Structures are given as C-alpha cells and as structure tokens.
C-alpha cells in the first residue's frame, strides 16, 4: 500500500464549482430560487470552500451554517452534525427551507432540498 495524498487546490476548485451547480439543479427541480432558502448546510470541508461556494451561488453568507471552527472536517458526518447543532441552537425552525450539498471520496457530490419540521 502507498501513501494517500490529496491535492487541496484541486479539491477546492472542484468543490466551489460543483456545490453551487448541484444546488442550483436541486433548487430548480424544487421550483425554488436561492432566495427561497432559509439555511444552507454544506459539507464542512473548510471555511474557504463554504465562503467561496456561497459567494458563487449568490447566497447570503449569514444563511450558511458553519461549525468548522469548532470541529474541523468531520467527513461524512459534517452535514448531520451541522444540522443537529443548528436545530438545537434554535436557528432552524419548523417550515424553514434547507439546502444541503456534500462532496467527498472520488469527487462525488449530491444535494437535497427540504422543508424542516411539520
């Protein structure tokens, strides 16, 4: 077995291109616009990616949930952890529209749009 290496610059470029694109596609399928979203919960890879993806999407940065400074990159757990933390803090309320997007191993990506609660 050899060492595993990651090209951070390539991952950054991939993420800030793919995350906004997959979110736009999912929002379109839901007949929603970026402005209709109450909270964006994205994979918590690093703050630079969160900021750049939100900027490219045209999303209000204050609507992007971030816990990266407290936990670092928690891999596949980052979206559920950020969601749980925001719900427990009272940020996310029943009826809020949430947009999630993740990316990971093999440079795969996905998104889901849903209304929280009842």
GIHUPE-V18644 format. One record per residue. N is the residue number from 1. RES is the residue in one letter. PHI is phi in whole degrees, 0 to 359 (999 if undefined). PSI is psi in whole degrees, -180 to 180 (* if undefined). NEAR is the number of other C-alpha atoms within 12 Angstrom. Layout:
<<N	RES	PHI	PSI	NEAR> <N	RES	PHI	PSI	NEAR>>
//
This chain:
<<1	X	999	144	3> <2	X	254	179	4> <3	X	287	149	5> <4	X	263	132	6> <5	X	230	152	8> <6	X	232	137	13> <7	X	267	96	11> <8	X	304	-41	14> <9	X	295	-40	12> <10	X	292	-40	15> <11	X	296	-42	25> <12	X	302	-51	25> <13	X	300	-44	19> <14	X	300	-48	25> <15	X	295	-45	39> <16	X	285	-12	33> <17	X	268	-45	25> <18	X	283	-42	32> <19	X	299	-51	42> <20	X	299	-38	36> <21	X	295	-46	25> <22	X	290	-33	29> <23	X	292	-43	40> <24	X	299	-41	33> <25	X	297	-46	23> <26	X	294	-41	25> <27	X	298	-42	28> <28	X	299	-43	18> <29	X	296	-28	15> <30	X	267	5	21> <31	X	56	42	15> <32	X	236	161	21> <33	X	246	165	22> <34	X	307	-39	32> <35	X	293	-19	20> <36	X	280	-12	24> <37	X	275	131	35> <38	X	276	-38	30> <39	X	217	138	35> <40	X	254	124	46> <41	X	240	103	45> <42	X	250	161	51> <43	X	305	130	42> <44	X	270	63	39> <45	X	287	-52	36> <46	X	196	161	27> <47	X	294	-34	26> <48	X	299	-41	23> <49	X	293	-45	34> <50	X	303	-48	39> <51	X	295	-46	31> <52	X	292	-39	27> <53	X	295	-43	37> <54	X	296	-42	36> <55	X	297	-46	21> <56	X	296	-34	23> <57	X	285	-23	31> <58	X	83	25	22> <59	X	271	146	28> <60	X	295	120	22> <61	X	302	-26	26> <62	X	288	-11	18> <63	X	265	2	29> <64	X	263	116	38> <65	X	288	132	38> <66	X	221	128	36> <67	X	233	13	28> <68	X	302	-34	28> <69	X	291	-22	16> <70	X	267	-33	15> <71	X	238	-16	18> <72	X	76	-164	18> <73	X	278	110	24> <74	X	263	20	22> <75	X	59	-133	21> <76	X	296	-16	19> <77	X	274	-6	23> <78	X	295	-41	30> <79	X	290	-49	33> <80	X	300	-38	23> <81	X	294	-45	26> <82	X	295	-40	36> <83	X	298	-50	31> <84	X	301	-45	21> <85	X	297	-42	21> <86	X	291	-35	25> <87	X	293	-47	21> <88	X	297	-31	12> <89	X	280	-6	12> <90	X	83	8	12> <91	X	291	-50	25> <92	X	271	129	28> <93	X	236	161	20> <94	X	308	134	15> <95	X	93	-13	16> <96	X	294	142	23> <97	X	269	125	28> <98	X	247	139	40> <99	X	241	122	44> <100	X	244	149	39> <101	X	207	137	42> <102	X	225	161	37> <103	X	212	156	33> <104	X	190	-147	26> <105	X	312	134	13> <106	X	75	9	9> <107	X	55	53	19> <108	X	264	163	16> <109	X	206	158	26> <110	X	198	164	26> <111	X	215	155	30> <112	X	216	140	28> <113	X	242	130	32> <114	X	206	161	28> <115	X	262	130	22> <116	X	279	139	23> <117	X	84	-146	12> <118	X	286	*	9>>
//
